[in-house]
């Protein structure tokens, strides 16, 4: 029977956040876990993640390496052998269908078809990127590329 004396809070709410700075009874009274004097004791004292007490931090010790092309296009790669397994004759292959059948993970990233493996049936491909060899294999088997 549900009564006021046997109510329980939901499991996620059973542990309250520790209220630091609430007097000596909290076990964190007076200085509120900040200690005496120094940078960390003052109001608004926050340091950046890599801060090492004023010495030159690790990320500045290490050399800069490599190059990142800001304009590089990101592609999800799908091989013809995988498409051959998942699609039937004369079906349309597009980004949505590839996503539904689990061949790509992201809907908003471009897809590129590569020529690894063989295609055994003609398929219709719509608005995808192809390697030259993949395009040749698709057209040779009787498939269509619709742009």
NUZAVEX-14986 format. One line per 5 residues: number of its first residue (from 1); their letters; for each residue y, x, z of N, C-alpha, C, O, CB. Coordinates in steps of 0.05 Angstrom, whole numbers. Glycine has a CB too. Example, Ala and Ser with C-alpha at 12.3 -4.5 7.8 and 13.67 -1.06 7.14 Angstrom:
2
1	AS	-114/264/156/-90/246/156/-66/264/156/-66/285/169/-89/226/181 | -45/257/142/-21/273/143/1/258/157/23/268/161/-12/282/114
END
This chain:
147
1	XXXXX	-24/17/0/0/0/0/25/18/0/26/38/14/0/-19/25 | 44/11/-16/69/26/-19/89/19/2/98/-3/4/81/22/-47 | 95/39/19/115/35/40/134/59/40/129/79/27/101/32/69 | 156/55/54/177/76/55/166/101/68/174/123/60/201/66/71 | 148/99/87/138/123/101/117/138/85/110/161/92/126/115/127
6	XXXXX	106/127/63/87/143/48/96/148/19/79/154/2/60/128/47 | 121/146/14/132/153/-12/132/184/-16/137/198/3/161/142/-16 | 126/193/-40/128/221/-46/145/225/-71/146/208/-88/100/233/-51 | 159/247/-71/175/254/-95/157/263/-117/135/273/-111/197/275/-88 | 165/261/-142/148/271/-164/144/301/-161/161/315/-150/161/264/-192
11	XXXXX	121/311/-171/114/340/-167/136/359/-175/140/379/-161/89/346/-182 | 150/354/-197/171/373/-207/194/373/-188/209/393/-187/180/365/-235 | 199/352/-172/223/350/-155/217/358/-126/235/357/-109/234/322/-156 | 192/366/-120/185/371/-92/197/397/-82/202/399/-58/155/373/-90 | 203/416/-99/215/441/-91/245/441/-99/251/441/-122/201/465/-103
16	XXXXX	262/440/-78/291/441/-84/300/469/-90/287/489/-81/306/429/-60 | 322/472/-105/334/498/-110/345/508/-84/357/493/-69/356/496/-132 | 341/534/-78/351/546/-54/381/545/-54/394/556/-73/340/575/-51 | 394/534/-34/423/532/-32/433/557/-17/434/556/8/432/506/-19 | 440/577/-31/449/602/-19/478/598/-10/494/586/-23/447/626/-39
21	XXXXX	484/609/14/512/608/24/516/583/41/539/574/43/531/608/1 | 495/573/53/498/549/69/493/555/99/478/541/112/478/527/60 | 505/576/109/504/581/138/480/596/147/462/602/131/506/556/152 | 480/603/172/458/620/183/431/606/184/410/619/183/465/629/211 | 431/580/184/405/565/185/389/568/160/365/563/160/411/536/190
26	XXXXX	402/575/138/388/577/112/372/603/110/355/606/93/408/575/89 | 378/621/128/365/648/126/380/666/107/373/689/104/336/645/117 | 401/655/95/418/671/77/447/668/84/464/666/66/412/663/47 | 453/667/109/481/661/117/499/684/114/492/705/104/481/652/145 | 524/681/122/546/700/121/550/712/94/568/703/79/540/722/141
31	XXXXX	536/733/86/541/746/60/526/733/37/530/742/14/535/775/62 | 509/714/42/495/699/21/479/717/2/481/714/-22/514/682/5 | 464/735/13/447/753/-3/462/773/-19/449/787/-36/429/737/-20 | 488/775/-16/504/793/-33/508/821/-20/516/840/-34/530/781/-39 | 502/824/5/506/849/19/535/853/26/552/835/22/497/872/1
36	XXXXX	542/877/36/569/883/45/582/901/25/570/921/16/569/896/73 | 606/895/17/623/911/-1/610/917/-28/586/914/-31/631/937/13 | 626/925/-47/616/933/-73/619/912/-94/628/890/-89/587/940/-70 | 612/920/-118/617/904/-142/603/877/-140/615/856/-147/608/918/-167 | 578/877/-132/562/852/-131/571/832/-110/563/809/-112/534/859/-127
41	XXXXX	586/841/-90/594/824/-68/618/806/-76/621/785/-65/601/841/-44 | 634/815/-95/658/800/-102/653/776/-120/633/775/-133/678/819/-116 | 672/757/-119/669/733/-135/671/740/-165/686/759/-172/692/712/-128 | 656/726/-181/657/731/-210/644/757/-218/650/768/-240/685/731/-220 | 626/767/-202/614/793/-208/589/789/-225/567/784/-214/607/808/-182
46	XXXXX	592/791/-250/569/790/-268/571/815/-286/592/822/-295/569/764/-285 | 548/827/-291/547/849/-309/529/842/-333/513/824/-331/537/875/-295 | 532/856/-355/515/850/-378/486/859/-374/481/874/-355/527/865/-403 | 468/849/-390/440/852/-386/431/882/-384/414/888/-367/424/839/-408 | 442/899/-401/433/927/-401/448/945/-381/445/969/-383/435/938/-428
51	XXXXX	464/933/-363/481/949/-345/464/966/-326/446/956/-314/500/931/-330 | 471/992/-324/456/1010/-307/474/1024/-287/471/1048/-282/441/1031/-324 | 492/1009/-275/509/1020/-254/530/1039/-263/540/1055/-247/492/1033/-234 | 538/1039/-288/559/1056/-298/549/1079/-314/565/1091/-329/575/1066/-275 | 523/1087/-312/514/1109/-329/509/1098/-357/508/1074/-361/487/1121/-317
56	XXXXX	507/1117/-376/503/1109/-404/477/1094/-407/456/1106/-401/505/1133/-423 | 477/1069/-415/452/1053/-415/433/1062/-437/441/1075/-456/459/1024/-418 | 408/1054/-434/386/1062/-452/392/1055/-481/388/1072/-498/360/1049/-443 | 403/1031/-486/407/1024/-514/428/1041/-528/429/1042/-552/416/995/-516 | 445/1055/-512/464/1074/-524/452/1102/-527/462/1118/-542/489/1075/-508
61	XXXXX	431/1108/-512/417/1134/-514/401/1135/-540/400/1156/-553/399/1138/-490 | 389/1112/-548/370/1112/-570/385/1112/-597/406/1100/-599/352/1088/-568 | 374/1126/-616/387/1127/-642/384/1100/-657/365/1085/-653/376/1149/-659 | 404/1095/-674/402/1071/-691/382/1078/-714/383/1099/-725/430/1063/-703 | 365/1059/-720/344/1064/-740/344/1042/-761/349/1019/-755/317/1066/-727
66	XXXXX	339/1050/-786/333/1031/-807/358/1017/-818/381/1024/-812/314/1011/-797 | 353/996/-833/373/981/-847/364/952/-848/341/947/-854/379/993/-876 | 382/934/-844/376/906/-846/394/894/-868/418/894/-866/381/891/-819 | 381/884/-888/396/871/-910/404/843/-902/388/826/-898/379/871/-936 | 431/839/-899/441/813/-890/437/791/-911/437/768/-904/470/816/-883
71	XXXXX	433/799/-936/431/779/-958/403/775/-968/398/762/-988/449/786/-980 | 383/787/-955/355/785/-963/346/756/-961/352/743/-941/337/804/-947 | 331/747/-980/320/720/-979/293/721/-964/277/740/-969/316/708/-1007 | 288/702/-947/263/701/-933/244/682/-948/252/660/-956/267/691/-903 | 220/691/-952/200/675/-967/175/671/-950/167/689/-935/193/688/-994
76	XXXXX	163/648/-953/136/644/-942/117/648/-965/121/636/-987/133/615/-929 | 96/663/-961/79/670/-983/53/654/-983/40/651/-962/72/701/-983 | 46/643/-1006/21/628/-1009/6/639/-1033/18/642/-1054/26/597/-1012 | -20/645/-1029/-36/656/-1051/-49/634/-1067/-55/612/-1056/-57/676/-1040 | -54/639/-1092/-67/619/-1109/-95/611/-1099/-103/588/-1102/-70/629/-1138
81	XXXXX	-109/629/-1086/-136/623/-1076/-135/601/-1055/-152/584/-1054/-149/648/-1065 | -114/602/-1038/-111/581/-1017/-104/554/-1029/-114/533/-1020/-90/590/-996 | -87/555/-1049/-79/530/-1063/-103/518/-1077/-106/493/-1076/-56/535/-1083 | -119/534/-1089/-143/525/-1103/-162/510/-1084/-175/490/-1091/-158/548/-1116 | -164/520/-1059/-182/507/-1039/-171/480/-1029/-187/462/-1024/-186/526/-1015
86	XXXXX	-145/478/-1026/-133/454/-1013/-125/432/-1032/-121/409/-1023/-110/463/-998 | -123/437/-1058/-113/417/-1077/-134/409/-1097/-151/426/-1105/-88/427/-1091 | -134/384/-1106/-152/375/-1127/-139/376/-1154/-115/381/-1156/-161/346/-1121 | -154/371/-1175/-145/373/-1203/-121/354/-1208/-121/331/-1199/-168/366/-1222 | -101/365/-1222/-77/350/-1230/-59/341/-1207/-42/324/-1212/-84/327/-1247
91	XXXXX	-63/350/-1183/-45/343/-1161/-19/359/-1163/-19/381/-1175/-59/348/-1134 | 2/349/-1151/28/363/-1151/30/380/-1126/25/371/-1104/51/343/-1153 | 37/405/-1131/41/424/-1109/71/428/-1105/85/438/-1122/27/452/-1115 | 81/420/-1081/109/424/-1075/110/433/-1045/90/434/-1032/126/398/-1080 | 134/438/-1036/138/449/-1009/127/429/-988/114/437/-969/167/455/-1004
96	XXXXX	133/404/-992/124/383/-973/94/382/-970/83/381/-948/135/355/-981 | 80/383/-993/51/381/-994/39/407/-981/19/405/-967/40/378/-1022 | 51/430/-987/41/455/-975/43/454/-945/26/463/-931/56/479/-986 | 65/442/-935/69/439/-906/49/420/-894/38/426/-872/98/430/-900 | 45/397/-907/26/377/-897/-3/389/-895/-18/382/-876/26/353/-915
101	XXXXX	-10/406/-913/-37/417/-914/-40/443/-899/-61/456/-899/-46/421/-943 | -19/451/-885/-20/474/-867/-18/501/-880/-26/521/-868/-44/472/-852 | -8/502/-905/-6/528/-918/20/543/-912/21/567/-915/-9/524/-948 | 40/528/-904/65/540/-895/73/529/-868/64/507/-860/88/535/-916 | 89/544/-853/96/536/-826/124/524/-823/129/508/-805/93/559/-807
106	XXXXX	142/532/-841/170/524/-839/178/508/-864/173/517/-887/189/548/-835 | 191/485/-861/199/469/-883/224/480/-896/229/476/-920/203/440/-875 | 241/493/-881/268/501/-891/269/529/-902/291/539/-908/288/498/-869 | 246/542/-905/246/570/-917/232/569/-944/213/554/-948/231/590/-897 | 243/584/-963/233/584/-990/203/592/-991/194/607/-974/249/603/-1008
111	XXXXX	189/583/-1012/161/589/-1015/157/605/-1040/170/599/-1061/143/563/-1016 | 140/625/-1039/134/641/-1063/104/641/-1067/89/647/-1048/145/670/-1061 | 95/635/-1091/67/635/-1098/60/662/-1110/72/671/-1129/60/612/-1118 | 39/674/-1099/29/700/-1109/2/697/-1123/-12/677/-1118/28/721/-1086 | -5/716/-1139/-28/713/-1157/-55/722/-1145/-75/724/-1159/-24/729/-1182
116	XXXXX	-56/726/-1119/-81/735/-1106/-102/712/-1108/-96/690/-1099/-77/744/-1077 | -125/718/-1119/-146/698/-1122/-143/684/-1149/-126/691/-1165/-144/677/-1100 | -161/666/-1155/-162/652/-1180/-156/622/-1177/-161/611/-1155/-189/656/-1195 | -146/610/-1198/-142/581/-1198/-163/569/-1217/-165/578/-1240/-112/574/-1207 | -178/550/-1207/-200/539/-1223/-194/512/-1236/-210/502/-1252/-225/537/-1206
121	XXXXX	-171/501/-1230/-164/474/-1240/-134/473/-1246/-118/486/-1233/-172/452/-1221 | -126/457/-1266/-97/455/-1272/-83/439/-1250/-92/418/-1241/-93/441/-1299 | -60/449/-1242/-43/435/-1222/-14/435/-1231/-7/450/-1249/-45/450/-1194 | 1/417/-1220/30/415/-1226/46/427/-1203/43/418/-1180/39/386/-1232 | 62/447/-1209/78/460/-1188/107/452/-1192/118/453/-1214/75/491/-1190
126	XXXXX	120/444/-1170/148/435/-1172/166/452/-1153/161/454/-1130/150/405/-1165 | 188/463/-1165/209/477/-1151/200/498/-1131/207/497/-1107/226/457/-1136 | 184/517/-1140/175/539/-1123/180/565/-1137/186/565/-1161/144/536/-1116 | 178/587/-1123/182/613/-1135/154/625/-1140/136/621/-1124/199/632/-1116 | 152/640/-1162/126/651/-1170/129/680/-1176/150/689/-1185/114/636/-1194
131	XXXXX	107/695/-1172/106/722/-1184/99/718/-1213/89/697/-1221/85/741/-1168 | 105/738/-1230/100/735/-1259/70/731/-1264/62/715/-1281/110/760/-1274 | 53/745/-1249/24/743/-1253/14/715/-1245/-3/703/-1258/9/764/-1238 | 25/704/-1223/17/677/-1214/25/657/-1235/10/638/-1241/30/671/-1187 | 49/659/-1246/59/641/-1266/41/642/-1291/35/621/-1302/88/648/-1274
136	XXXXX	33/666/-1299/15/669/-1322/-12/656/-1317/-23/642/-1334/11/699/-1328 | -23/660/-1292/-49/648/-1286/-48/617/-1286/-67/604/-1295/-59/658/-1258 | -26/606/-1276/-23/577/-1274/-22/565/-1303/-35/546/-1309/3/569/-1259 | -6/578/-1320/-3/568/-1347/-28/572/-1364/-34/555/-1381/21/582/-1361 | -43/594/-1359/-67/599/-1374/-89/579/-1369/-105/572/-1386/-77/627/-1367
141	XXXXX	-90/568/-1344/-111/549/-1336/-103/521/-1345/-119/502/-1344/-116/550/-1306 | -78/517/-1355/-70/491/-1364/-51/477/-1344/-45/453/-1347/-93/474/-1369 | -43/491/-1323/-24/479/-1303/4/477/-1314/10/489/-1335/-25/495/-1277 | 21/463/-1299/49/460/-1308/67/469/-1285/62/466/-1262/55/431/-1315 | 90/481/-1294/111/488/-1275/135/471/-1281/148/475/-1301/117/519/-1276
146	XX	141/453/-1262/164/435/-1266/187/445/-1249/184/449/-1224/156/405/-1258 | 210/450/-1261/232/461/-1246/253/439/-1240/273/445/-1228/245/484/-1261
END
